[in-house]
Amino acid sequence: RIPFMIGVNGFTLPKTAALPVAMNFHPSGDVGWLPTDAEYAERRAAKDDPLAPRNIWKKRQMEWADFLADYLIPYDFLYRVSHAAYDSEPNWDILMRLKAQGRLAPFTLAYWGQIPEGGKGVKKWNRSLPYYRRICGRAKELGILDYGFFYGNDECNPNEFPAIRRAADLIHKEFPGVPLFTTSRDFDFGIGTNSLENVDWFCPLTGRYDFKRAEKARAKGRKIWWYVCDGPTWNCANLHIENKPIDARLLLGAQSVFFKADGFLYWQLGKWHSPRTIGTDPFTDWVAASCFGFNGEGCLTAAGPDGIPLPTVRLENFRDGLEDYAYVTILKEKIQARGKEDEWAHRARELVAVPPWLVKALDCFNDDPAALAAWREAMADLIEN
């Protein structure tokens, strides 16, 4: 027998992430880290196998949507385009289900691309516009257009900016108020001499996130998110298996608070190269090598028997980080509501600013679980007091 005590906090966390997240969930396994010809052949064969993870999950699509919402992640497909053979429109049934549950979060309406100059650009816009109109019209009809955004121009370089600006002008004119979101490499975030001044939301890699520039852009009305993928890897928090699991929690919680990120983006949750679903515990029958030699890259979920949703340890930490962020949000609201400076307010402000013994820089943070727990518990005590 092991004695233990449980303390229940007298406040409730929100049903959706206090830090918005945009995460692509579209299980696949076509490319990635394939060390041997035999493994490559096995995974290619699994492409059309109805029992392979990349296919079997579809019979539980609604269950997967609920599962992701439990982890404060919207069910979404970031790369939705009109000519795709799959997911050419958002899953309206799932979105309305989440809305009824009070768990609807920002979602991708469609992927937006570049519009070249001249007749070629006119033709491309004329092909895209009916698709955009159909999706935005349906979202408006369902009363959820305010949750939608256009995501696109993924990791584009400055030489592509003129064509991106041209597209942004056309989309804003046709769909005023709908945000345009990009990971294009505009590190001035719309306020430089050669910037995407008509884009609303920017999302640099965490290693390219410039706090001072981000603050200047926010003062002009932009939102500056951040993301990780195969990098950064130099002593920075990431979501790879080789990272400590607590990295995921710190990245979504304390670090996102410290750097004032407006949201977090991740390119894939189901990069599944495993040809088989997980059978029974200890859950080792799963290929975790997922992308370009970075184990776990793009793979924070797994498919269990008959395609049931299963989380990784990293996904558990991901949600804990979002809950840490929610504690900060709630405590900030308490500070504002209190409206006076005293010992309680002073202590609360120290905690919501993230103490230096927890985070100092992108590559300098405390990964001791006891330190993180002390920060969270101190915030909980102040919220209750």
VORORO-455007 format. One record per residue: x, y, z of N, C-alpha, C, CB in turn; residue in one letter. Coordinates in steps of 0.1 Angstrom, whole numbers, plus 5000, padded with zeros to 4 digits. Glycine has a CB too. Example, Ala and Ser with C-alpha at 12.3 -4.5 7.8 and 13.67 -1.06 7.14 Angstrom:
REM VORORO-455007
513249435078512349555078513249675078511349555090A/512849785071513749895071512950005079514149945057S/
REM end
This chain:
REM VORORO-455007
500849885000500050005000500950125000499150005012R/500550224992501350344991500350464995501950364977I/500650535006499750645009499950765000499950685024P/498950834997499050954988497951054992499050924973F/498151174988497151284990496951354976497651385000M/495651394974495351464962494751604966494251384954I/495251704960494651834962493851884949495651944965G/492551914951491751954939491652104939490351894940V/492052174929492052314928490552364926492952364916N/490252474932488952524931488652624919488552604944G/489152584907488852664895488852564883489852774893F/488352604872488152524861488952574849486652514857T/489652484842490352514830489452524818491552414828L/489752604808488952614796488852484788489452734787P/487852474780487652354771488552364759486252334767K/489052484755489952494744491252554748489252584732T/492252544740493552594744493552744745494552554734A/494052794757494252944759495252994749494652974773A/496252914745497252944735496752874722498652894738L/496252954712495752884700496752794693495252994690P/496352684688497252594681496652554668497452464690V/497452544658497052504644497952384641497252614634A/497252264641498052134639497452054629498152064652M/498252004619497751924608497551784613498651934596N/496351724611496151584614495651514601495151564626F/496551454594496251384581497151264580496251484569H/496851154587497751044587498250994573497150924594P/499550984572500150934559501450864563500351054550S/502150814552503350744554504150724541503150614561G/504050824532504650804519506150824519503950894509D/506650924526508050954526508550964540508251084518V/509850974541510450994554511750914555509550944564G/512050874567513350804570513150654567513750824585W/513750614556513650474551514950414550512850464538L/515550354561516950304561517250184552517250274575P/516250104549516549984541515449964530516549854550T/515849894519514949874508513749784513515649804497D/514049694523512949604528511949684535513549504537A/512349784543511449864551510649954541512149954561E/511350004531510650094521509550014514511650144511Y/509849884510508849804503507649774512509549674498A/507949744525506949714535505949824536507549664548E/506549944538505650064540504850104527506550184545R/505450084516504750104503503550014502505650094491R/503849884506502749784505501649824515503249644508A/501949884526500949924536500050034531501649964549A/500550104521499750224516498350184512500450284504K/498150074506496750024502496149924511496849974488D/496849894522496349794531495249854540497449734540D/493949814540492949874548493149864563491649814545P/494049774567494349754581495549834586494549614585L/496249894576497449974580496950104588498250014567A/497850154597497450274605496850384596498550314613P/497550414585497150534577495750524571498150554566R/495150404571493850374566492850344576493950264555N/493150264586492150204595491650314604492750094603I/492350424607491850524616490550594611492950624618W/490350594598489250664592487950614596489350654576K/487850484600486550434605486250484619486650274606K/487150554625486950614638487150764637487850554649R/486850824626487150964624486651064635486651014611Q/485351044639484751124649485351104662483251094650M/485750974665486450944678487851014678486650794679E/488551024667489751094666489551244669490451064653W/488551294663488251434665488051464680487051484657A/487251384687487051404701488351384709485951304706D/489151284705490451254712491351374711491051134705F/491451434699492351554697491851674706492451594683L/490451694706489951794714490251774729488451804712A/490251654733490651624747492051674750490551474750D/492951674740494251724741494351874737495251644733Y/493251944736493152084733493652114719493952164743L/493552014710494052034696492852024686495051924692I/492652124677491552124668491852014657491452264661P/490751954653490851854642490951934629489551764641Y/492051924622492352024611493251964601492952154616D/493152014589494051984578494552114572493351894567F/495852144574496452274570496552294555497752294577L/496752184548497152194534495952164524498252104531Y/494752204528493552174520493552264507492352194528R/493452194496493452264483492352214474494752264475V/491852284464490652244456490852124448490252364448S/492152094443492351984434492751854442493352024424H/492751864455493151744462492051634461493451774477A/492451514461491551404461490951374474492151284455A/491351444485490851424498490751554505491851324506Y/489751554514489551664523489551804516490651674534D/488851804505488751934497487952034505488151904484S/487151994515486452094523486652044538484952094520E/486552144547486552104561485452004564486452224570P/485651924574484651824579483651904587485251704587N/482551944581481552034587480851964599480552084577W/480651834597479951754608480851754621479751614604D/482151734619483051744631483051884637484451694627I/483251984629483252124634482052154641483552214622L/480852114636479652154643479452064656478452124634M/479951944656479951864668480851934679480551724666R/482051984675482952044685482252184690484252074678L/481652254681480952374684479852344695480352444672K/479052244693478052204703478652164716477152084697A/479852114716480552074728481252194735481551964726Q/481252304728481952424733483452404732481652444748G/483952324722485352294720485852334706485652144722R/485052414699485452454685486652554687484352514677L/487652534679488852624679489152674665490152554685A/490052774664490352814650490752704641491452924651P/490252704628490552604619490852654605489352504618F/491452574597491852614583490652604574493052524578T/490352714567489352714556489952654544488852854553L/491152694540491752644528493252694528491052694515A/494052634519495452674518495452774507496352544514Y/496152884510496252994500497653004494495853134505W/497753014481499053014474499353154468499052914464G/500253154459500753274452499953304439502253264449Q/499853424436499253464423500253534415497953554426I/500753474404501753544396501253664389502353444386P/502053744383501653864376501153824362502853964375E/500253904357499753884343498653784341500953844335G/498553734329497453644326497453514333497453624311G/498653464336498753334343498153354357500153294344K/498353464363497853494377496353504376498453614382G/495853574366494353584365493653454364494053674353V/494253364356493653224354493753154367494453154343K/494853164375494953084387493953144397496353094393K/493753274398492753324407491353294404492953484408W/491053284391489753254386489453104389489553274372N/490453024390490252884394490052864409491452794389R/490752944417490752934431489452994438491952994437S/489053114432487953184438486653114441487653304429L/486153034431484952964434485052864446484452884422P/486252804447486552714458486552784471487852644456Y/487252894472487252984484485853024488488153104482Y/485053074478483753114480482853004486483153174468R/482952894481482152774485482452744500482352654477R/483752744504484052704517483652824527485552684518I/484052944523483653054532482153074534484353184527C/481453054523479953064523479352954532479453044509G/479852834532479352734540479652764555479952594536R/480952804558481252834571480452954577482752884572A/480153054568479253164573477853114575479253274562K/477353024567476052964568475852894582475652874557E/476952824586476952744598477352834610477952634597L/477652954608477953044619479353024625476953034630G/480252974617481652944623482753014614481852794623I/482353104606483353174597484353254606482753264587L/483953304617484853374626485953294632484053444637D/485753164631486853074636487853034625486152944642Y/487553064613488353024602489453114598487453004590G/490453064592491553134586492053064574492753154597F/492753144565493453084554494953064558493353174541F/495452934556496852904559497552884546497052784569Y/498752934544499452904531500752964530498552954520G/501352944518502652994514503652944525502653144513N/503752824526504552754536506052774534504152604537D/506752834543508152854543508652914530508852724546E/507953004525508453074512509453174515507153134505C/510253204505511453294506511053434500512653234498N/511853534503511553674499511353694484512653764504P/512053614476511853634462510453604457512853554454N/509653534466508253494463507253594468507953354468E/507753694476506853784483505953864473507653884491F/506353914462505453984453504253904449506154034440P/504453784446503253694442502353664454503753564436A/502953664466502253634478501353764482503153604490I/502053884481501254004483500054024474502154124482R/500353984461499253994451498053904455499753954437R/498353784460497253694464496553744477497853554467A/497353804486496753854498495853964495497853904508A/496154054486495254164483493954114477495954254472D/494054014469492753964463491853894473493153864451L/492553814482491753744492491153834502492653634499I/491853934506491354034516490154114510492454134520H/490254144497489154214491487954134490489654264477K/488054004487486953914485486453864499487353794477E/487253844509486853794522487353884533487353644523F/486854004534487354094545487154034559486654224544P/488254044567488054004581488553864583486654004585G/488753784572489353644574490853654574488753554563V/491453604585492953624586493753534576493353584600P/494853594572495753524563496953484572496153604551L/497353354572498353304581499453234572497653194590F/500653254576501753204568503053174576502153294557T/503753074572505153054577506153104567505352904580T/505853184558506853244549507953314557506153354539S/509053324551510253364559510353524558511553304553R/509353584563509353734565509653754580508053804560D/510953774583511353784597511153924602512753734599F/510654014594510254144599508754154602510554254588D/508054044599506654024602505754134597506454014617F/505954164584505054264578505354404579503754234583G/506454444586506754584588508154624583506654614603I/508754544575510054574570509954634556510954454569G/511054664549511054724536510654634525512454784533T/510954504526510454404517509654304525511554334509N/508454334529507654254538506354224533507554324552S/505654134539504254094536503354174544504053944537L/503254304541502454394549500954374549502754534544E/500554294540499054264539498754124544498554284525N/499654064552499353934559499153964573500553834557V/498253884579497753904593498553834604496353874594D/498753704601499453614611500753564605498453504616W/501853574613503053524609503553414618504153634608F/504353324613504753204622506153164618503753084620C/507153224625508553184623508853054631509453294627P/509952984626510452874634510952934648511652804627L/510852864658511252914671512652974671511152814682T/513552904664514952954663515053084656515752844657G/514053124648514153254641513153354647513753234626R/512653324658511653414665512453534671510853344675Y/512253654667512853774672511853844681513453864661D/512053844694511053904703510854054700511553884717F/511854134698511654274696510954304684513054344696K/511254234673510554254660509054214661511254184649R/508854104668507554044670506654154678507553914678A/507254214688506454314696506154434687507254354708E/507054474679506754594670505654554660508054634662K/505654434655504654384646503254374653504954254639A/503254324665502054314673501454454675502254244686R/502254554677501754694679501054744666502954784682A/501354684655500754714642499554634639501754714631K/499154544648498054454647498254314642497154524637G/499554274640499754144636499754044648501154134628R/499553914644499753814654501053734650498553714656K/501853704660503153634657503153504665504353714661I/502853394657502953254663504353204662501953164656W/504553084665505853014663505652864661506853044674W/506652794655506552654653507852584654505952634639Y/507852454655509052374654508752264643509452304668V/509852204638509752094629511052014631509552144613C/511851984620513051914622514051994630513651874609D/513852124631514752214639513852304647515652294630G/514352384657515852384660516252264669516152514667P/517452224668517952114676519052144686518452004667T/519652264685520752304694520252344708521552414688W/520152254717519752284731518352344732520852364737N/517552344722516252404722515152304724516052484709C/514052344729512952254731512352214717511852314740A/512052084716511452034704510551914707512452004693N/509951854697509051744700509551614696507751774693L/510851594693511451474689511551374701512751494683H/511551244698511751144708513051164716511651004702I/514051214709515351234715515351354725516451264705E/514451444724514251544734513651484747513351664729N/513951554758513251514770511751544768513851584783K/510851454773509451474772508951614777508651364778P/509651654788509251784794509451904784510051804807I/510351884774510551994764509252034758511551944754D/508351934755507051974748506252054758506351844745A/506252024771505452094780506052234782505452024794R/507352254783507952384785507652474772509352374787L/507752414760507552484748506152544747507852394736L/505152464750503752514749503352594761502852394747L/504052584772503652654784504552764787503552564795G/505552744795506352854800507052934790507452794810A/507652864779508352934769507353024760509152844760Q/506252964757505253044749504753164757504052954745S/504653154770504353274779505453374779503953224793V/506653324781507853404782508153494770509153324785F/507953424758508253494745506953554739508853394735F/505853544746504553614742504053564728504753754742K/504353434725503853384712502353384712504353234710A/501753424700500353424699499653294696499953524688D/500553194693499953064690501052964686498953074678G/500752844684501752734680501252654669502052644692F/502052634659501752554647502652434646501852644634L/502052324641502852204639502252134627502752104651Y/503252084618502852044605502151914603504052044596W/502351824613501751694612501651624625502451604602Q/500551554628500451474641500451324638499151514648L/500351284625500151144622501051104610498751114619G/502351134611503351084601503650944605504651174600K/502750854601502850714605503550624594501450654608W/504750584597505350484588505250344593506850524587H/504650324604504450194609503450114600503950194624S/503849994595502949924587501849854595503649814579P/501949854608500949784617500549874628501549654622R/499249854632498849924644499449864656497249924645T/499349934667499849884680498949774685500049994691I/499449664689498649544693498249554708499349414691G/499149504716498849504731500049564738498549364737T/499949604750501049664758502149564758500649704772D/503449604759503949734763504049834751505249724769P/503249814741503149914730504449944723502650044735F/505249834720506449854713506349814698507549764720T/505249764694505049724680504649844672503949614679D/505549944671505250074664506550134659504450174673W/506550164646507750224640507650374643507850194625V/508550424651508550564655509450654647508950584670A/510350594639511150674629510150724619512250584623A/510050864618509050914610509451004599508050984618S/510551084600510751184590512251224590509851304592C/512951214579514251264577515251224588514151414576F/515051114595515951074605515651134619517351104601G/514651224620514251274633513151194639513851434632F/513451114649512451024654511351094661513150924664N/510151054657508951114663508551244656509151144677G/509351294646509051424639507751404632510151464629E/506751494634505451484628504551364633505651474613G/504951314644504251194649504051194664505051064645C/502951254668502651274682501551174686502351414686L/500951104677499851014680500250874674498551064673T/499450774678499650644672498250574671500550554681A/498150474663496950404661496950264668496650384646A/496050244677495950124684495150014677495450144698G/494749914684493949804678492749864672493549704689P/492449814659491349864652491350014649490049814659D/492450074651492550214648492250314659491750244636G/492150264671491750354682492850454685491450274695I/492450574689493450684691494350654703492850814692P/495650674702496550654713497450774713497350524712L/497750834725498750944726500150894729498251044737P/501050974725502450954729502651024743503451004719T/503750994749504151064762504351214758505451004768V/504951234746505151374742503851454741505951384729R/502751384736501451454735500851484749500551364727L/501051394758500651414772501351544777500951294781E/502651564775503351674779502851804772504851664778N/502551784759502051894751500751954757501751844737F/499851864761498651914768498951974781497551804769R/499751914789500151974802500752114800501151884809D/501452134789502052274787500952374783503052264775G/499952324776498852414773498052444785497852354762L/497952354795497252374807498052474816497052244815E/499452464816500252554823499952694817501752524821D/499852704804499552834798498252884803499552824782Y/497252794804495952834809495952894823494952724808A/496852834832496952884846497453024845498052794853Y/498453054836498853194835497753284831500053204825V/496953244821495853324816494853354827495153254804T/494553254835493553274846494153364856493153134852I/495453344860496053434870496153584865497453384874L/496353604852496353734847495053804848496853734832K/493953724846492653774847492353814862491553674843E/492853734871492653764886493353894889493153644894K/494553914884495354034887494554154882496754034880I/494054154870493354264864492054294872492954234849Q/491354184876490154204884490354254897489354064885A/491554224903491854274917492054424917493054204922R/492754474907492854614905493654694915491554674904G/494454624923495254704933496654624935494554714946K/497654704939498954654941499154614955500054744936E/499454494958499754444972500654324970498454414980D/500954264982501854144981501354034972502054094995E/500054014972499553904964499753944949497953884966W/499454064945499654104931501054104927499054254929A/501954144936503354144933503854004930504254204944H/503453904939503853764937503253714924503453684949R/501953744921501253694909501953744897499853744909A/502353874897503053924885504453864882503254084886R/505053824893506353754891506153614884507053734905E/505053554888504853414883504353424868503853344891L/503453514865502953524851504053574841501653604850V/505053634846506153684838507153564835506853794845A/506953454842507753334841509153364848508053284827V/509353304860510553334867511853294860510553264881P/512953374862514153344854514753204858515253454857P/514353154870514853024873514152914865514752994888W/513152944857512452854849512852874834510952864851L/512752994829513153024815513953154814511853034806V/515053144808515853264805516053294790517253244811K/516053194782516253204768515653084761517653234764A/515653094747515152974739515952854742515153014724L/517252864744518152754747518652744761519352754737D/517952814770518352814784517052814793519152944788C/516752694797515552674805515752554815514352644796F/514952554825515052454836514152334832514652514849N/514752214830513952104826513752004838514652024815D/513952054850513651984862512151984865514452044875D/511451864864510051864867509651924880509551714866P/510451914890510051974903509952124902511151934914A/510852194894510852334893509552374885512052384885A/509152304875507952334867506752314876507852244855L/506752204884505552184893505452294903505752044900A/506552334908506552444918505952574913507952474924A/506252604900505652724893504152704892506352744880W/503752594887502352574885501552574898502052444877R/502052504908501352494921501252634928502052394930E/502352714926502352854932501252934925503652914930A/501052914912500052994905498652944909500152974890M/498452814911497252754916496852814929497252604916A/497852824938497552874952497153024951498852864961D/497753104943497353244941496053264935498453314933L/495753174925494353184919493253154930494253084907I/493553054938492553024948492453124959492852884954E/493653184962493653284973492953414969495053314977N/
REM end
